[in-house]
Amino acid sequence: MSDFSGRSGSDSAADSPVRIVLAEDEAIIRLDLRETLEEEGYVVVGETSRGDQVLDLVREKRPDVAILDVKMPGTDGITAAAQIRDERLCAVLLLTAFSQRELIARAAGAGALAYLVKPFERAELVPAVEVALARFRELAALNHQVERAEVRLEARKAIDRAKGRLMDAAFMSEADAYRHIQHQAMVGRRSMAEVAAEIIQMGADQLKALSGGRVDG
């Protein structure tokens, strides 16, 4: 049995139901989507019939998933999906009446993480929502890992630069320079990267003054 559902399809859904924004210019389809989603345990927090209102609505409501029709007045769903992707706001599920490969490729390039071709079966909607949501969470986790790695790399670069300045201007050994940065971070309850940034900004005279205050290991 499939476990795709608004209540059980994600780790936190039981306590915090998945929030959805709908953007569909046909009122009947939009109403049917809302009813189906709410019956499955999702919460529809906003809806619009215009593509040029999607981005502001998503920014305001902060949904987990935006379901966008490709063809809408103002801005098409693919353009809106790209805007949402660029700001990493939420997962995007596109609805389209067409199944051409070119359109599907454009949708994927714009950040759509799943799509449905209209008319679709009621049973197809929930799995598509959950696929989009799962892919978005995977990407968010990956982006977080990349950002953390980049921060660590920049911190190491700053510490190496600061060590170099201490070695050149304060006549410290590399080990003494590292211990000095580490000690200042502990004393000031700051990160070593913050101390390193401060050292990098110091003038030569300030650095020379540090030579008498090195920390012995």
N, CA, C and O of each residue as an XYZ file, in Angstrom:
868
protein
N       0.849     -1.201      0.000
C       0.000      0.000      0.000
C       0.876      1.239      0.000
O       1.883      1.292      0.707
N       0.495      2.240     -0.794
C       1.266      3.479     -0.876
C       1.154      4.264      0.412
O       0.092      4.308      1.033
N       2.277      4.897      0.821
C       2.226      5.731      2.012
C       2.274      7.203      1.655
O       2.582      8.041      2.502
N       1.962      7.531      0.374
C       1.883      8.921     -0.037
C       0.602      9.532      0.521
O      -0.490      9.201      0.059
N       0.716     10.395      1.481
C      -0.449     11.104      1.995
C      -0.006     12.386      2.647
O       1.150     12.517      3.051
N      -0.915     13.335      2.755
C      -0.576     14.599      3.368
C      -0.176     14.449      4.810
O       0.595     15.259      5.324
N      -0.688     13.418      5.487
C      -0.386     13.256      6.909
C       0.842     12.393      7.153
O       1.561     12.605      8.130
N       1.091     11.429      6.285
C       2.189     10.511      6.561
C       3.316     10.579      5.557
O       4.297      9.847      5.691
N       3.210     11.427      4.559
C       4.220     11.462      3.507
C       5.492     12.163      3.900
O       6.465     12.097      3.149
N       5.546     12.848      5.060
C       6.764     13.505      5.507
C       6.882     13.340      6.999
O       5.897     13.065      7.685
N       8.091     13.507      7.503
C       8.372     13.219      8.898
C       7.546     14.067      9.854
O       7.111     13.585     10.900
N       7.328     15.347      9.491
C       6.658     16.248     10.423
C       5.202     16.493     10.074
O       4.536     17.299     10.724
N       4.690     15.797      9.038
C       3.355     16.118      8.544
C       2.266     15.862      9.569
O       1.270     16.585      9.605
N       2.440     14.828     10.416
C       1.397     14.501     11.380
C       1.173     15.649     12.358
O       0.035     15.938     12.727
N       2.251     16.300     12.776
C       2.137     17.418     13.707
C       1.943     18.743     12.989
O       1.269     19.637     13.500
N       2.523     18.872     11.819
C       2.458     20.115     11.067
C       2.114     19.795      9.618
O       3.012     19.505      8.828
N       0.849     19.840      9.255
C       0.429     19.448      7.907
C       1.137     20.248      6.813
O       1.465     21.420      6.997
N       1.359     19.612      5.704
C       2.011     20.256      4.573
C       1.139     21.411      4.068
O      -0.059     21.250      3.833
N       1.762     22.563      3.909
C       1.066     23.787      3.484
C       1.257     23.980      1.983
O       2.355     23.817      1.453
N       0.157     24.332      1.309
C       0.181     24.409     -0.155
C      -0.437     25.704     -0.648
O      -1.446     26.171     -0.121
N       0.190     26.278     -1.676
C      -0.376     27.405     -2.420
C      -0.786     26.886     -3.798
O      -0.033     26.161     -4.449
N      -1.990     27.268     -4.231
C      -2.510     26.871     -5.543
C      -2.512     28.059     -6.492
O      -2.910     29.160     -6.113
N      -2.071     27.839     -7.717
C      -2.150     28.861     -8.753
C      -2.705     28.203    -10.009
O      -1.988     27.502    -10.723
N      -3.980     28.433    -10.269
C      -4.698     27.811    -11.393
C      -5.772     28.781    -11.844
O      -6.579     29.234    -11.032
N      -5.791     29.109    -13.139
C      -6.718     30.142    -13.606
C      -8.144     29.639    -13.797
O      -9.064     30.449    -13.911
N      -8.353     28.324    -13.836
C      -9.709     27.787    -13.969
C     -10.270     27.509    -12.582
O      -9.778     26.640    -11.861
N     -11.305     28.259    -12.218
C     -11.849     28.195    -10.860
C     -12.335     26.796    -10.483
O     -12.154     26.365     -9.345
N     -12.947     26.090    -11.424
C     -13.476     24.755    -11.124
C     -12.332     23.792    -10.784
O     -12.425     23.013     -9.836
N     -11.255     23.859    -11.572
C     -10.110     22.982    -11.307
C      -9.469     23.352     -9.971
O      -9.068     22.481     -9.199
N      -9.380     24.653     -9.711
C      -8.766     25.105     -8.460
C      -9.564     24.618     -7.247
O      -8.994     24.190     -6.243
N     -10.896     24.690     -7.360
C     -11.756     24.220     -6.273
C     -11.607     22.715     -6.067
O     -11.541     22.241     -4.932
N     -11.555     21.972     -7.163
C     -11.387     20.525     -7.062
C     -10.042     20.167     -6.429
O      -9.951     19.243     -5.620
N      -9.004     20.910     -6.807
C      -7.684     20.684     -6.222
C      -7.703     20.933     -4.717
O      -7.181     20.140     -3.933
N      -8.313     22.041     -4.334
C      -8.378     22.378     -2.906
C      -9.102     21.278     -2.125
O      -8.618     20.821     -1.089
N     -10.261     20.861     -2.629
C     -11.041     19.838     -1.928
C     -10.266     18.533     -1.807
O     -10.251     17.906     -0.747
N      -9.626     18.133     -2.890
C      -8.851     16.884     -2.877
C      -7.706     16.968     -1.878
O      -7.495     16.052     -1.084
N      -6.970     18.071     -1.924
C      -5.823     18.226     -1.037
C      -6.243     18.260      0.428
O      -5.611     17.636      1.281
N      -7.322     18.998      0.713
C      -7.771     19.096      2.103
C      -8.296     17.765      2.623
O      -8.132     17.450      3.801
N      -8.930     16.977      1.743
C      -9.385     15.644      2.146
C      -8.204     14.730      2.471
O      -8.334     13.800      3.268
N      -7.050     14.998      1.851
C      -5.867     14.176      2.077
C      -5.031     14.685      3.253
O      -3.969     14.131      3.538
N      -5.494     15.726      3.932
C      -4.788     16.209      5.111
C      -3.854     17.369      4.890
O      -3.184     17.804      5.827
N      -3.787     17.885      3.677
C      -2.969     19.070      3.406
C      -3.728     20.325      3.823
O      -4.939     20.286      4.045
N      -3.007     21.432      3.927
C      -3.631     22.711      4.233
C      -3.339     23.671      3.083
O      -2.178     23.976      2.808
N      -4.368     24.138      2.425
C      -4.215     25.113      1.344
C      -4.217     26.503      1.974
O      -5.248     26.970      2.457
N      -3.065     27.157      1.966
C      -2.916     28.434      2.681
C      -3.112     29.643      1.782
O      -3.172     30.771      2.272
N      -3.212     29.429      0.477
C      -3.422     30.546     -0.431
C      -3.677     30.046     -1.835
O      -3.250     28.954     -2.208
N      -4.380     30.858     -2.612
C      -4.622     30.496     -4.006
C      -4.781     31.743     -4.854
O      -5.159     32.805     -4.361
N      -4.486     31.598     -6.141
C      -4.596     32.702     -7.077
C      -4.885     32.155     -8.463
O      -4.620     30.988     -8.754
N      -5.427     33.008     -9.309
C      -5.692     32.617    -10.697
C      -4.680     33.246    -11.649
O      -4.744     33.034    -12.859
N      -3.736     34.028    -11.094
C      -2.791     34.762    -11.939
C      -1.344     34.386    -11.616
O      -0.946     34.277    -10.456
N      -0.582     34.195    -12.682
C       0.819     33.850    -12.504
C       1.653     34.970    -11.933
O       2.642     34.720    -11.244
N       1.263     36.220    -12.212
C       2.053     37.347    -11.712
C       1.797     37.635    -10.236
O       2.399     38.548     -9.670
N       0.908     36.865     -9.609
C       0.679     37.012     -8.168
C       1.312     35.888     -7.360
O       1.315     35.919     -6.130
N       1.848     34.897     -8.065
C       2.340     33.695     -7.389
C       3.500     33.994     -6.455
O       3.489     33.580     -5.296
N       4.500     34.710     -6.950
C       5.712     34.917     -6.154
C       5.401     35.643     -4.851
O       5.865     35.233     -3.787
N       4.622     36.717     -4.926
C       4.270     37.463     -3.713
C       3.466     36.588     -2.754
O       3.653     36.658     -1.540
N       2.572     35.765     -3.300
C       1.747     34.892     -2.464
C       2.608     33.853     -1.746
O       2.411     33.580     -0.562
N       3.554     33.285     -2.469
C       4.447     32.288     -1.872
C       5.340     32.932     -0.816
O       5.575     32.352      0.244
N       5.837     34.133     -1.110
C       6.656     34.843     -0.116
C       5.863     35.124      1.157
O       6.391     35.025      2.265
N       4.590     35.477      0.984
C       3.751     35.820      2.132
C       3.351     34.582      2.934
O       3.427     34.586      4.162
N       2.927     33.528      2.242
C       2.360     32.361      2.929
C       3.395     31.328      3.336
O       3.140     30.518      4.227
N       4.559     31.342      2.699
C       5.619     30.389      3.008
C       5.123     28.938      3.012
O       5.251     28.243      4.020
N       4.563     28.482      1.896
C       4.063     27.098      1.841
C       5.218     26.107      1.715
O       6.367     26.493      1.498
N       4.895     24.849      1.854
C       5.864     23.786      1.586
C       5.900     23.458      0.097
O       6.941     23.092     -0.449
N       4.742     23.597     -0.549
C       4.616     23.255     -1.969
C       3.762     24.302     -2.669
O       2.756     24.754     -2.123
N       4.161     24.686     -3.880
C       3.331     25.525     -4.745
C       2.913     24.689     -5.947
O       3.757     24.136     -6.653
N       1.605     24.602     -6.176
C       1.085     23.874     -7.338
C       0.692     24.916     -8.371
O      -0.216     25.713     -8.138
N       1.372     24.915     -9.509
C       1.214     25.966    -10.512
C       0.750     25.390    -11.845
O       1.298     24.405    -12.339
N      -0.269     26.026    -12.418
C      -0.644     25.703    -13.787
C       0.364     26.368    -14.716
O       0.830     27.469    -14.423
N       0.706     25.736    -15.813
C       1.669     26.315    -16.746
C       1.086     27.552    -17.420
O       1.767     28.571    -17.534
N      -0.170     27.478    -17.869
C      -0.787     28.587    -18.600
C      -1.657     29.411    -17.664
O      -2.720     28.962    -17.235
N      -1.195     30.641    -17.345
C      -1.964     31.545    -16.491
C      -1.794     32.973    -16.986
O      -0.791     33.291    -17.624
N      -2.767     33.842    -16.697
C      -2.625     35.250    -17.061
C      -1.472     35.893    -16.290
O      -1.176     35.500    -15.161
N      -0.837     36.864    -16.895
C       0.208     37.625    -16.228
C       1.577     37.014    -16.409
O       2.425     37.582    -17.097
N       1.801     35.890    -15.817
C       3.081     35.175    -15.905
C       2.782     33.690    -15.990
O       1.922     33.185    -15.268
N       3.490     32.983    -16.873
C       3.231     31.551    -16.971
C       3.854     30.820    -15.789
O       4.731     31.350    -15.107
N       3.394     29.606    -15.561
C       3.829     28.838    -14.407
C       5.312     28.506    -14.426
O       5.932     28.403    -13.367
N       5.889     28.340    -15.598
C       7.317     28.018    -15.683
C       8.159     29.191    -15.211
O       9.142     29.008    -14.493
N       7.769     30.407    -15.617
C       8.486     31.597    -15.155
C       8.356     31.757    -13.650
O       9.330     32.061    -12.960
N       7.135     31.548    -13.143
C       6.913     31.644    -11.694
C       7.722     30.591    -10.950
O       8.263     30.863     -9.878
N       7.808     29.386    -11.516
C       8.585     28.313    -10.889
C      10.057     28.699    -10.790
O      10.709     28.430     -9.781
N      10.573     29.329    -11.837
C      11.979     29.747    -11.826
C      12.228     30.795    -10.750
O      13.270     30.780    -10.094
N      11.272     31.706    -10.566
C      11.408     32.728     -9.531
C      11.411     32.092     -8.138
O      12.202     32.470     -7.274
N      10.530     31.137     -7.938
C      10.466     30.433     -6.647
C      11.745     29.648     -6.408
O      12.268     29.625     -5.294
N      12.248     29.002     -7.457
C      13.503     28.248     -7.341
C      14.661     29.157     -6.965
O      15.459     28.814     -6.093
N      14.760     30.310     -7.611
C      15.882     31.217     -7.368
C      15.931     31.668     -5.911
O      17.011     31.901     -5.367
N      14.775     31.792     -5.287
C      14.729     32.209     -3.887
C      14.624     31.028     -2.916
O      14.549     31.212     -1.701
N      14.620     29.817     -3.476
C      14.544     28.585     -2.666
C      13.375     28.635     -1.677
O      13.533     28.322     -0.497
N      12.222     29.026     -2.169
C      11.081     29.247     -1.278
C      10.327     27.975     -0.927
O       9.951     27.782      0.229
N      10.102     27.110     -1.899
C       9.332     25.894     -1.635
C       9.441     24.950     -2.826
O      10.022     25.291     -3.857
N       8.874     23.761     -2.666
C       8.798     22.810     -3.773
C       7.758     23.279     -4.782
O       6.792     23.951     -4.419
N       7.955     22.926     -6.045
C       7.017     23.323     -7.098
C       6.530     22.095     -7.853
O       7.318     21.260     -8.297
N       5.211     22.006     -7.986
C       4.561     20.981     -8.803
C       3.823     21.706     -9.922
O       2.958     22.542     -9.662
N       4.165     21.388    -11.163
C       3.527     22.046    -12.301
C       2.399     21.198    -12.873
O       2.502     19.977    -12.986
N       1.326     21.882    -13.226
C       0.200     21.254    -13.915
C       0.203     21.722    -15.365
O       0.302     22.920    -15.629
N       0.097     20.804    -16.289
C       0.112     21.186    -17.688
C      -0.858     20.331    -18.496
O      -1.092     19.163    -18.184
N      -1.409     20.933    -19.529
C      -2.286     20.184    -20.428
C      -1.482     19.559    -21.558
O      -2.039     18.904    -22.439
N      -0.177     19.763    -21.527
C       0.684     19.265    -22.592
C       1.741     18.336    -22.014
O       2.148     18.480    -20.861
N       2.181     17.381    -22.827
C       3.194     16.440    -22.344
C       4.418     16.416    -23.248
O       5.178     15.448    -23.247
N       4.612     17.506    -24.037
C       5.776     17.534    -24.918
C       7.072     17.515    -24.117
O       7.164     18.097    -23.036
N       8.078     16.828    -24.676
C       9.369     16.721    -24.010
C       9.990     18.101    -23.773
O      10.598     18.349    -22.732
N       9.827     18.990    -24.751
C      10.437     20.323    -24.630
C       9.868     21.063    -23.416
O      10.609     21.689    -22.659
N       8.558     20.983    -23.242
C       7.919     21.663    -22.119
C       8.364     21.064    -20.795
O       8.612     21.787    -19.830
N       8.465     19.741    -20.751
C       8.897     19.074    -19.532
C      10.333     19.469    -19.188
O      10.666     19.678    -18.022
N      11.178     19.569    -20.213
C      12.564     19.985    -19.991
C      12.621     21.416    -19.472
O      13.402     21.727    -18.573
N      11.787     22.287    -20.043
C      11.737     23.679    -19.572
C      11.265     23.736    -18.122
O      11.792     24.508    -17.320
N      10.285     22.928    -17.798
C       9.763     22.915    -16.434
C      10.835     22.467    -15.442
O      10.990     23.063    -14.376
N      11.572     21.416    -15.800
C      12.636     20.933    -14.921
C      13.727     21.983    -14.778
O      14.264     22.185    -13.689
N      14.056     22.655    -15.889
C      15.079     23.690    -15.843
C      14.671     24.882    -15.010
O      15.520     25.597    -14.477
N      13.358     25.100    -14.894
C      12.845     26.227    -14.118
C      12.711     25.895    -12.638
O      12.372     26.765    -11.836
N      12.970     24.663    -12.275
C      12.922     24.300    -10.861
C      11.721     23.475    -10.449
O      11.552     23.185     -9.265
N      10.874     23.088    -11.411
C       9.753     22.217    -11.064
C      10.293     20.844    -10.686
O      11.087     20.259    -11.422
N       9.862     20.333     -9.539
C      10.382     19.067     -9.045
C       9.459     17.896     -9.367
O       9.818     16.737     -9.159
N       8.275     18.205     -9.873
C       7.334     17.174    -10.324
C       6.302     17.862    -11.207
O       6.144     19.082    -11.151
N       5.604     17.083    -12.018
C       4.567     17.666    -12.861
C       3.464     16.646    -13.077
O       3.666     15.439    -12.949
N       2.283     17.174    -13.410
C       1.127     16.346    -13.759
C       0.544     16.854    -15.066
O       0.432     18.060    -15.285
N       0.180     15.930    -15.919
C      -0.452     16.296    -17.179
C      -1.961     16.228    -17.003
O      -2.497     15.197    -16.598
N      -2.647     17.331    -17.309
C      -4.105     17.373    -17.194
C      -4.744     16.754    -18.428
O      -4.205     16.883    -19.527
N      -5.901     16.074    -18.267
C      -6.567     15.798    -16.986
C      -5.887     14.629    -16.275
O      -5.557     13.621    -16.899
N      -5.685     14.770    -14.988
C      -5.023     13.715    -14.229
C      -6.026     13.070    -13.277
O      -7.048     13.661    -12.930
N      -5.716     11.873    -12.872
C      -6.570     11.154    -11.931
C      -6.364     11.703    -10.524
O      -5.265     12.124    -10.164
N      -7.410     11.692     -9.752
C      -7.352     12.168     -8.372
C      -6.241     11.460     -7.584
O      -5.556     12.085     -6.774
N      -6.068     10.170     -7.822
C      -5.066      9.390     -7.100
C      -3.637      9.759     -7.477
O      -2.699      9.379     -6.776
N      -3.453     10.498     -8.580
C      -2.111     10.878     -9.013
C      -1.603     12.131     -8.296
O      -0.396     12.369     -8.245
N      -2.504     12.923     -7.751
C      -2.140     14.221     -7.198
C      -1.241     14.098     -5.969
O      -0.185     14.727     -5.899
N      -1.662     13.293     -5.012
C      -0.912     13.197     -3.753
C       0.510     12.669     -3.967
O       1.452     13.261     -3.442
N       0.701     11.572     -4.722
C       2.076     11.131     -4.965
C       2.933     12.209     -5.619
O       4.113     12.343     -5.292
N       2.350     12.983     -6.544
C       3.115     14.039     -7.207
C       3.527     15.122     -6.217
O       4.650     15.622     -6.274
N       2.620     15.486     -5.311
C       2.938     16.477     -4.280
C       4.070     15.974     -3.399
O       5.007     16.714     -3.098
N       3.982     14.718     -2.986
C       4.990     14.153     -2.087
C       6.348     14.001     -2.765
O       7.386     14.172     -2.125
N       6.343     13.678     -4.060
C       7.603     13.594     -4.804
C       8.262     14.963     -4.867
O       9.462     15.090     -4.625
N       7.478     15.991     -5.192
C       8.026     17.348     -5.254
C       8.589     17.776     -3.909
O       9.676     18.350     -3.838
N       7.851     17.497     -2.846
C       8.274     17.880     -1.504
C       9.545     17.139     -1.089
O      10.461     17.742     -0.532
N       9.601     15.850     -1.355
C      10.774     15.053     -0.991
C      12.014     15.526     -1.748
O      13.099     15.625     -1.175
N      11.846     15.813     -3.023
C      12.987     16.288     -3.815
C      13.464     17.652     -3.322
O      14.666     17.911     -3.269
N      12.525     18.518     -2.965
C      12.897     19.836     -2.458
C      13.684     19.710     -1.163
O      14.680     20.406     -0.965
N      13.238     18.824     -0.283
C      13.943     18.637      0.995
C      15.329     18.052      0.777
O      16.275     18.414      1.477
N      15.453     17.159     -0.181
C      16.774     16.598     -0.493
C      17.709     17.689     -1.010
O      18.874     17.757     -0.618
N      17.190     18.537     -1.891
C      18.001     19.628     -2.421
C      18.371     20.621     -1.333
O      19.496     21.121     -1.297
N      17.418     20.910     -0.438
C      17.689     21.848      0.657
C      18.790     21.298      1.560
O      19.679     22.036      1.984
N      18.726     20.001      1.851
C      19.756     19.385      2.693
C      21.113     19.426      1.996
O      22.133     19.692      2.631
N      21.123     19.165      0.697
C      22.372     19.202     -0.060
C      22.939     20.618     -0.090
O      24.139     20.817      0.104
N      22.068     21.605     -0.335
C      22.520     22.994     -0.351
C      23.097     23.400      0.995
O      24.094     24.119      1.063
N      22.462     22.932      2.068
C      22.950     23.245      3.415
C      24.341     22.653      3.637
O      25.216     23.302      4.212
N      24.537     21.418      3.177
C      25.842     20.786      3.315
C      26.901     21.543      2.524
O      28.019     21.740      2.999
N      26.542     21.967      1.312
C      27.489     22.712      0.475
C      27.837     24.042      1.123
O      29.000     24.443      1.151
N      26.814     24.730      1.649
C      27.059     26.021      2.278
C      27.939     25.875      3.513
O      28.830     26.692      3.750
N      27.685     24.827      4.301
C      28.515     24.599      5.491
C      29.958     24.311      5.094
O      30.896     24.781      5.738
N      30.123     23.537      4.030
C      31.473     23.227      3.553
C      32.170     24.496      3.080
O      33.361     24.687      3.327
N      31.424     25.363      2.399
C      32.001     26.620      1.917
C      32.395     27.522      3.077
O      33.438     28.175      3.038
N      31.555     27.558      4.115
C      31.864     28.368      5.295
C      33.121     27.844      5.976
O      33.989     28.622      6.371
N      33.217     26.522      6.112
C      34.403     25.941      6.739
C      35.662     26.235      5.922
O      36.724     26.516      6.476
N      35.525     26.164      4.598
C      36.673     26.439      3.728
C      37.120     27.883      3.872
O      38.315     28.159      3.977
N      36.157     28.814      3.877
C      36.496     30.230      4.036
C      37.123     30.484      5.400
O      38.037     31.300      5.518
N      36.641     29.792      6.433
C      37.214     29.948      7.770
C      38.661     29.464      7.781
O      39.535     30.117      8.351
N      38.910     28.315      7.149
C      40.285     27.805      7.101
C      41.199     28.763      6.361
O      42.341     28.977      6.769
N      40.705     29.340      5.278
C      41.510     30.295      4.520
C      41.848     31.517      5.371
O      42.979     32.002      5.357
N      40.848     32.010      6.117
C      41.069     33.183      6.970
C      42.069     32.871      8.072
O      42.943     33.687      8.367
N      41.947     31.692      8.684
C      42.876     31.302      9.750
C      44.289     31.166      9.202
O      45.245     31.575      9.862
N      44.438     30.603      8.019
C      45.759     30.474      7.411
C      46.365     31.849      7.117
O      47.558     32.068      7.328
N      45.534     32.771      6.628
C      46.024     34.132      6.362
C      46.448     34.822      7.648
O      47.480     35.491      7.699
N      45.631     34.648      8.693
C      45.949     35.273      9.982
C      47.236     34.678     10.558
O      48.070     35.402     11.101
N      47.395     33.355     10.437
C      48.632     32.729     10.910
C      49.834     33.313     10.169
O      50.869     33.603     10.769
N      49.680     33.478      8.874
C      50.767     34.039      8.074
C      51.146     35.437      8.525
O      52.330     35.768      8.586
N      50.166     36.254      8.841
C      50.446     37.610      9.301
C      51.144     37.598     10.655
O      52.072     38.371     10.890
N      50.690     36.715     11.544
C      51.330     36.613     12.858
C      52.769     36.108     12.730
O      53.661     36.564     13.446
N      52.983     35.181     11.830
C      54.329     34.654     11.627
C      55.260     35.721     11.048
O      56.426     35.805     11.432
N      54.745     36.529     10.130
C      55.577     37.546      9.472
C      55.817     38.773     10.348
O      56.946     39.248     10.478
N      54.730     39.281     10.952
C      54.831     40.557     11.663
C      55.044     40.403     13.161
O      55.652     41.273     13.784
N      54.555     39.310     13.757
C      54.715     39.112     15.201
C      55.785     38.070     15.504
O      56.029     37.733     16.662
N      56.426     37.560     14.436
C      57.549     36.628     14.568
C      57.190     35.372     15.364
O      58.003     34.853     16.127
N      55.966     34.897     15.174
C      55.529     33.671     15.833
C      55.794     32.477     14.926
O      55.824     32.601     13.701
N      55.983     31.332     15.544
C      56.016     30.099     14.763
C      54.593     29.792     14.315
O      53.638     30.385     14.816
N      54.457     28.875     13.382
C      53.110     28.527     12.920
C      52.272     27.964     14.059
O      51.085     28.269     14.174
N      52.895     27.140     14.902
C      52.165     26.552     16.027
C      51.736     27.626     17.020
O      50.611     27.606     17.521
N      52.652     28.578     17.307
C      52.313     29.667     18.230
C      51.194     30.534     17.659
O      50.288     30.951     18.380
N      51.267     30.798     16.359
C      50.244     31.623     15.719
C      48.880     30.959     15.830
O      47.885     31.618     16.130
N      48.834     29.652     15.588
C      47.566     28.923     15.686
C      47.048     28.946     17.119
O      45.860     29.166     17.352
N      47.947     28.718     18.083
C      47.513     28.720     19.480
C      47.024     30.099     19.914
O      46.092     30.215     20.711
N      47.662     31.145     19.382
C      47.226     32.504     19.713
C      45.790     32.731     19.235
O      44.960     33.253     19.979
N      45.506     32.340     18.006
C      44.152     32.505     17.459
C      43.158     31.679     18.264
O      42.068     32.148     18.593
N      43.536     30.466     18.571
C      42.663     29.570     19.327
C      42.383     30.133     20.721
O      41.246     30.098     21.193
N      43.436     30.658     21.385
C      43.283     31.208     22.728
C      42.373     32.435     22.717
O      41.491     32.567     23.565
N      42.589     33.326     21.757
C      41.766     34.530     21.675
C      40.302     34.184     21.413
O      39.399     34.860     21.906
N      40.081     33.145     20.649
C      38.707     32.712     20.384
C      38.061     32.190     21.663
O      36.899     32.490     21.939
N      38.808     31.412     22.443
C      38.267     30.861     23.687
C      37.992     31.966     24.698
O      36.934     31.997     25.327
N      38.953     32.871     24.847
C      38.806     33.948     25.822
C      37.636     34.873     25.461
O      36.850     35.271     26.322
N      37.544     35.196     24.196
C      36.499     36.119     23.754
C      35.190     35.449     23.398
O      34.226     36.112     23.013
N      35.157     34.107     23.532
C      33.952     33.352     23.174
C      33.504     33.677     21.745
O      32.332     33.931     21.467
N      34.482     33.655     20.877
C      34.231     33.903     19.460
C      34.748     32.718     18.654
O      35.440     31.846     19.179
N      34.406     32.701     17.389
C      34.943     31.659     16.525
C      36.367     32.038     16.125
O      36.738     33.212     16.140
N      37.157     31.027     15.768
C      38.512     31.299     15.302
C      38.499     32.108     14.018
O      39.414     32.891     13.762
N      37.463     31.921     13.211
C      37.353     32.696     11.968
C      37.167     34.182     12.268
O      37.712     35.030     11.561
N      36.404     34.500     13.308
C      36.204     35.906     13.685
C      37.500     36.525     14.183
O      37.826     37.659     13.834
N      38.243     35.775     15.005
C      39.537     36.273     15.483
C      40.496     36.450     14.303
O      41.217     37.444     14.222
N      40.496     35.485     13.402
C      41.369     35.564     12.235
C      41.065     36.803     11.400
O      41.979     37.491     10.947
N      39.784     37.084     11.200
C      39.394     38.264     10.417
C      39.895     39.535     11.077
O      40.317     40.470     10.396
N      39.849     39.569     12.395
C      40.334     40.736     13.137
C      41.847     40.895     12.969
O      42.340     42.006     12.773
N      42.572     39.794     13.045
C      44.028     39.829     12.888
C      44.411     40.288     11.489
O      45.354     41.060     11.317
N      43.679     39.813     10.499
C      43.970     40.187      9.111
C      43.844     41.699      8.915
O      44.550     42.282      8.092
N      42.948     42.329      9.668
C      42.730     43.775      9.533
C      43.717     44.607     10.346
O      43.765     45.826     10.186
N      44.503     43.977     11.212
C      45.429     44.718     12.058
C      46.586     45.304     11.258
O      47.001     44.754     10.238
N      47.095     46.431     11.744
C      48.282     47.021     11.151
C      49.531     46.328     11.657
O      49.471     45.523     12.587
N      50.669     46.642     11.042
C      51.929     45.991     11.401
C      52.303     46.240     12.858
O      52.766     45.329     13.545
N      52.105     47.469     13.332
C      52.465     47.787     14.722
C      51.620     46.994     15.707
O      52.122     46.525     16.728
N      50.343     46.846     15.400
C      49.462     46.062     16.279
C      49.897     44.610     16.328
O      49.851     43.971     17.379
N      50.315     44.097     15.191
C      50.758     42.707     15.144
C      52.064     42.509     15.906
O      52.245     41.505     16.595
N      52.964     43.470     15.777
C      54.230     43.365     16.506
C      53.979     43.351     18.006
O      54.675     42.660     18.749
N      52.980     44.118     18.453
C      52.665     44.175     19.882
C      52.196     42.827     20.404
O      52.285     42.556     21.601
N      51.701     41.990     19.519
C      51.224     40.678     19.935
C      52.365     39.705     20.198
O      52.162     38.670     20.832
N      53.552     40.024     19.721
C      54.663     39.078     19.821
C      55.045     38.792     21.264
O      55.589     37.728     21.563
N      54.760     39.752     22.181
C      55.082     39.522     23.580
C      53.973     38.816     24.312
O      54.132     38.467     25.482
N      52.833     38.593     23.645
C      51.688     37.995     24.334
C      51.303     36.655     23.780
O      50.150     36.238     23.888
N      52.279     35.961     23.175
C      51.955     34.668     22.587
C      51.619     33.661     23.675
O      52.054     33.789     24.819
N      50.851     32.676     23.303
C      50.415     31.648     24.242
C      51.314     30.440     24.123
O      51.426     29.858     23.044
N      51.954     30.053     25.206
C      52.808     28.869     25.161
C      51.968     27.609     25.205
O      50.954     27.566     25.901
N      52.377     26.574     24.465
C      51.633     25.324     24.468
C      52.021     24.481     25.658
O      51.496     23.381     25.834
